[in-house]
Amino acid sequence: MAGRLENKVIIITGAGGGLGSEQARLMAKEGAKIVATNLKQDPIIAPDQAEDGLWKNTLSLVDEINQNGGEAIALPLDVTQDQDWINAVNETEKHFGRLDVLSNNAGIYYHAGLLDHTIEKFHQIVNINQLGILLGMKTAIPAMKRVGGGSIINFASIYGIAGAGSSTAYQGTKGAVRLMTKSAAMEFVGDNIRVNAICPGMFDTNLFESSVPKEEWQPLVSMVPMQRFGKPHEIAYGAIFLASDESSFMTGSDLVIDGGYTCP
């Protein structure tokens, strides 16, 4: 049914990547007004080019949505920087007049055994995956209070639920996101602000492809009962549900979308 997000204003972080861009496209089709955010200068893909990589993807995404009759703007946002968040929310309210939904989608993956973890990598992944979520909630909630409520969608992971035998720092951040979600949900339930987490399994995205060696893909697929990786739209539909009023009796919950991985 079209119009499930009619006139809702949604900030999506990491909108230049596979999961973020698909959320933006499908949410726009459901009537949402999209604020697509990403790092303007991507330190991995294009360290010396300010408008390349994921930021360039974000600009193209916004053009695509607007050309198809939707409403979208692009804003630069480093999720680890408090002032960037303040600027993004202020600009959202200035442009669209309100903020209804935050999709805290941005994140990185660190594929390494425990003995190979470095302090530098640990701080990087905690800053992006955990601090970024906290700052997003902290900045978005006052704006949501001003319009009488809202919905926050935090991206955790199945590896915030079950151990994987590797990527310990990554798993630590995703476990933290789940509990931060539950704590914030309890704190702001009286303000009509719902806070839920999506826990994706293994998905075919640019982040996965750039983080996990190809020789490890098939062994990972074999661990999924559905015997395949998920597709970005399968996460986006879950995010649409949590952003919409259809999930009005859900807060502090984990929405697990993993092809059955966590069943055994």
PyMOL commands that set and color helices and strands:
alter all, ss='L'
color gray80, all
select helices_A, chain A and resi 18-29+53-67+82-96+114-116+119-146+158-160+168-191+206-211+214-221+232-243+245-247
alter helices_A, ss='H'
color red, helices_A
select strands_A, chain A and resi 9-12+33-38+71-76+101-104+150-155+193-200+254-257
alter strands_A, ss='S'
color yellow, strands_A
deselect
rebuild
show_as cartoon
